[in-house]
Amino acid sequence: MKENILKAYKAWDAPTRIFHWVNFTTVILLIFMGLMMLFKKDMGITSLEAKITLKTIHVLIGYVFVLNLVVRIVWGFVGGRYSRWTNIFPAKGYVAELKSYLVSIKSGEPKQYVGHNPLGRLAVSVIMITLSVMAVTGLVRAGTDIYYPPFGSTFAAQIAAEGVDPATIKPYDKTGTDAVKAKELSAFKGPFGSVHIYTSYFLMFLIVLHVFVVARTEIKEGGGLVSAMFSGKKTLNREPEDL
């Protein structure tokens, strides 16, 4: 039988904790700016300049979000033990581990983990995939809408009329563009916009679910999940399964 002791364990390294809070901040800001863009007319924002300004702010915040995500993806291969993808993404034996964890919850003595528990691993996997979809579709729309890097110059060159300098093409302005090519670009970017918007709705749902589950786990199982994202340490009262 495992000892019932109270002990602190090093869980999250500094880069992982920094990613978490930068990601949290940028996602909230991006959602706020995204909602402003969606409901700009209801708020009385009708000018083209204001529309471009909102989009530009959204994209600039998005760059921070994407850079932070890329760093986290790389860190998942070289970072601390519990930050690595090998200890997060479900792999061989995961289903059995998940079932065992769910049984332990029902028994009233849930298994404890220094890293993510099996449900947490699944949640993080879904969140990371969702964030990656948001990043890719967002970068494409940044390029097609306001011709920002990394794809903006390519898209501007694609729709520029013969003899027109692509650098002179302005957002939401048909001046200097080839009508046929501009229409093709519009058809191309449409699906990316739809995926971006609907994935953002799914992400909002995941955020609410994440907060609820973390709060429930903190109350029912302990471990200091929230404080661990500040201190890097979890305090457990039983020997962890993944020590």
C-alpha positions as CSV (number, residue, x, y, z in Angstrom):
1,M,0.0,0.0,0.0
2,K,1.3,3.4,-0.9
3,E,2.2,5.8,1.9
4,N,-0.2,8.7,2.6
5,I,2.3,11.5,2.8
6,L,2.4,15.2,1.9
7,K,5.3,15.9,-0.4
8,A,6.2,18.5,-3.0
9,Y,7.4,17.4,-6.4
10,K,8.9,19.4,-9.3
11,A,6.4,19.3,-12.1
12,W,6.5,22.2,-14.6
13,D,9.7,23.9,-15.7
14,A,9.9,27.6,-16.2
15,P,9.4,27.6,-20.1
16,T,6.2,25.5,-19.7
17,R,4.8,27.9,-17.1
18,I,5.7,30.9,-19.1
19,F,4.0,29.4,-22.2
20,H,0.8,28.7,-20.2
21,W,0.4,32.3,-19.0
22,V,1.4,33.9,-22.3
23,N,-0.9,31.6,-24.1
24,F,-3.8,32.3,-21.7
25,T,-3.3,36.1,-22.0
26,T,-3.0,36.1,-25.8
27,V,-5.9,33.8,-26.4
28,I,-8.2,35.9,-24.2
29,L,-7.1,39.1,-26.1
30,L,-7.5,37.3,-29.4
31,I,-11.0,36.2,-28.5
32,F,-11.9,39.8,-27.4
33,M,-10.5,41.3,-30.6
34,G,-12.2,38.6,-32.7
35,L,-15.6,39.3,-31.1
36,M,-15.1,43.0,-31.8
37,M,-14.5,42.2,-35.5
38,L,-17.5,40.0,-35.7
39,F,-19.8,42.5,-34.0
40,K,-18.2,45.7,-35.2
41,K,-21.4,46.9,-36.9
42,D,-23.4,46.4,-33.8
43,M,-20.9,48.6,-31.9
44,G,-21.1,51.3,-34.5
45,I,-17.7,50.5,-36.1
46,T,-18.2,51.0,-39.8
47,S,-15.2,52.7,-41.3
48,L,-12.7,50.8,-43.4
49,E,-9.8,52.3,-41.4
50,A,-11.3,51.0,-38.1
51,K,-11.9,47.6,-39.7
52,I,-8.2,47.4,-40.8
53,T,-7.1,48.6,-37.4
54,L,-9.0,45.9,-35.5
55,K,-7.6,43.3,-37.9
56,T,-4.1,44.6,-37.5
57,I,-4.2,44.5,-33.7
58,H,-5.7,41.0,-33.8
59,V,-2.8,39.9,-36.1
60,L,-0.1,41.5,-34.0
61,I,-1.4,39.7,-30.9
62,G,-1.6,36.6,-33.0
63,Y,2.1,36.8,-33.8
64,V,2.9,36.6,-30.1
65,F,0.5,33.7,-29.7
66,V,2.0,31.8,-32.7
67,L,5.6,32.4,-31.5
68,N,4.8,31.3,-28.0
69,L,3.1,28.2,-29.4
70,V,6.1,27.3,-31.7
71,V,8.4,27.6,-28.7
72,R,6.2,25.3,-26.7
73,I,6.1,22.8,-29.5
74,V,9.9,22.7,-29.7
75,W,10.2,22.6,-25.9
76,G,8.0,19.5,-25.9
77,F,10.9,17.6,-27.5
78,V,13.8,19.0,-25.4
79,G,12.2,20.3,-22.2
80,G,11.7,18.8,-18.8
81,R,10.3,15.3,-18.3
82,Y,6.7,16.3,-17.6
83,S,6.7,18.9,-20.4
84,R,7.6,16.5,-23.1
85,W,5.1,15.2,-25.6
86,T,6.1,11.6,-24.8
87,N,4.5,12.2,-21.4
88,I,1.5,14.1,-22.7
89,F,0.2,12.7,-26.0
90,P,-1.7,9.4,-25.6
91,A,0.4,6.4,-26.7
92,K,0.6,2.7,-26.2
93,G,-1.1,1.6,-23.0
94,Y,-2.9,4.9,-22.6
95,V,-6.4,3.4,-22.7
96,A,-5.6,1.0,-19.9
97,E,-4.1,3.8,-17.9
98,L,-7.1,5.9,-18.4
99,K,-9.5,3.2,-17.3
100,S,-7.4,2.5,-14.2
101,Y,-7.5,6.2,-13.4
102,L,-11.3,6.5,-13.8
103,V,-11.7,3.4,-11.5
104,S,-9.5,5.1,-8.9
105,I,-11.7,8.2,-9.0
106,K,-14.8,6.1,-8.4
107,S,-13.1,4.4,-5.5
108,G,-12.7,7.8,-3.8
109,E,-8.9,7.6,-3.9
110,P,-7.9,9.0,-7.3
111,K,-4.4,8.2,-8.5
112,Q,-2.1,11.2,-8.4
113,Y,0.5,12.3,-11.0
114,V,3.3,14.8,-11.0
115,G,2.6,15.5,-14.6
116,H,-0.8,15.4,-16.3
117,N,-3.2,12.7,-15.2
118,P,-4.7,10.6,-18.1
119,L,-7.7,12.9,-18.6
120,G,-5.4,15.9,-18.5
121,R,-3.1,14.4,-21.1
122,L,-6.1,14.0,-23.4
123,A,-7.3,17.5,-22.8
124,V,-3.9,19.0,-23.4
125,S,-3.6,17.1,-26.7
126,V,-6.9,18.4,-27.9
127,I,-6.1,21.9,-26.8
128,M,-2.7,21.9,-28.6
129,I,-4.2,20.6,-31.8
130,T,-6.9,23.3,-31.6
131,L,-4.3,26.0,-31.0
132,S,-2.3,24.8,-33.9
133,V,-5.3,25.0,-36.2
134,M,-6.0,28.5,-35.0
135,A,-2.4,29.5,-35.6
136,V,-2.2,28.1,-39.2
137,T,-5.6,29.5,-40.3
138,G,-4.9,32.8,-38.6
139,L,-1.6,33.3,-40.5
140,V,-3.3,32.5,-43.8
141,R,-6.0,35.0,-43.1
142,A,-3.4,37.6,-42.0
143,G,-1.8,37.2,-45.4
144,T,-5.0,37.2,-47.5
145,D,-6.8,40.0,-45.6
146,I,-4.1,42.6,-44.8
147,Y,-1.1,41.1,-46.6
148,Y,1.0,40.6,-43.4
149,P,3.8,38.0,-43.1
150,P,4.6,35.3,-43.6
151,F,2.3,34.8,-46.6
152,G,1.1,38.4,-47.3
153,S,3.7,39.3,-50.0
154,T,2.9,36.1,-51.9
155,F,-0.8,36.7,-51.9
156,A,-0.4,40.3,-52.9
157,A,1.8,39.3,-55.8
158,Q,-0.8,36.7,-56.8
159,I,-3.6,39.2,-57.2
160,A,-1.7,42.2,-58.5
161,A,-2.6,43.2,-62.0
162,E,0.0,43.1,-64.7
163,G,2.6,45.8,-64.2
164,V,1.4,46.7,-60.7
165,D,3.9,46.6,-57.8
166,P,2.4,44.1,-55.2
167,A,3.7,46.3,-52.4
168,T,1.1,48.9,-53.4
169,I,-1.8,46.6,-53.0
170,K,-3.9,47.8,-50.0
171,P,-6.3,45.7,-47.7
172,Y,-9.9,45.6,-48.9
173,D,-9.0,47.8,-51.9
174,K,-9.4,46.5,-55.4
175,T,-7.2,49.2,-56.9
176,G,-4.3,47.6,-58.8
177,T,-5.7,44.0,-58.5
178,D,-6.7,41.6,-61.2
179,A,-10.4,40.9,-60.7
180,V,-10.2,37.3,-61.7
181,K,-7.3,36.5,-59.4
182,A,-8.8,38.5,-56.6
183,K,-11.9,36.4,-56.8
184,E,-9.9,33.2,-56.8
185,L,-8.1,34.4,-53.7
186,S,-11.4,35.2,-52.0
187,A,-12.6,31.7,-52.7
188,F,-9.3,30.3,-51.4
189,K,-9.4,32.2,-48.1
190,G,-13.1,31.6,-47.3
191,P,-12.7,28.1,-45.9
192,F,-9.7,29.2,-43.8
193,G,-11.9,31.9,-42.3
194,S,-14.7,29.5,-41.5
195,V,-12.4,27.0,-39.9
196,H,-10.7,29.8,-37.9
197,I,-14.0,31.1,-36.6
198,Y,-15.6,27.8,-35.7
199,T,-12.4,26.5,-34.2
200,S,-12.4,29.6,-32.0
201,Y,-15.8,28.7,-30.7
202,F,-14.6,25.3,-29.9
203,L,-11.6,26.8,-28.2
204,M,-13.9,28.9,-26.0
205,F,-15.7,25.8,-25.0
206,L,-12.4,24.1,-24.2
207,I,-11.4,27.0,-22.0
208,V,-14.6,26.9,-20.0
209,L,-14.3,23.1,-19.7
210,H,-10.7,23.4,-18.7
211,V,-11.4,25.9,-15.9
212,F,-14.2,23.7,-14.6
213,V,-12.2,20.5,-14.6
214,V,-9.1,22.1,-13.0
215,A,-11.3,23.6,-10.3
216,R,-13.0,20.2,-9.7
217,T,-9.7,18.3,-9.6
218,E,-8.2,20.9,-7.3
219,I,-11.2,20.4,-4.9
220,K,-11.6,16.7,-5.2
221,E,-8.1,15.4,-5.6
222,G,-5.8,18.3,-4.5
223,G,-2.3,18.6,-5.8
224,G,-2.2,22.3,-6.2
225,L,-2.8,22.4,-10.0
226,V,-3.2,26.1,-10.1
227,S,-0.3,27.0,-7.8
228,A,1.9,24.6,-9.7
229,M,1.6,26.8,-12.8
230,F,3.2,29.6,-10.7
231,S,5.6,27.7,-8.5
232,G,6.3,24.7,-10.8
233,K,5.7,22.3,-7.9
234,K,2.8,20.0,-7.0
235,T,2.1,18.9,-3.5
236,L,0.7,15.4,-3.3
237,N,-0.5,13.2,-0.4
238,R,0.2,9.9,-2.1
239,E,3.1,8.5,-4.2
240,P,2.6,9.7,-7.8
241,E,2.0,7.1,-10.5
242,D,4.5,8.8,-12.9
243,L,7.5,9.5,-10.5
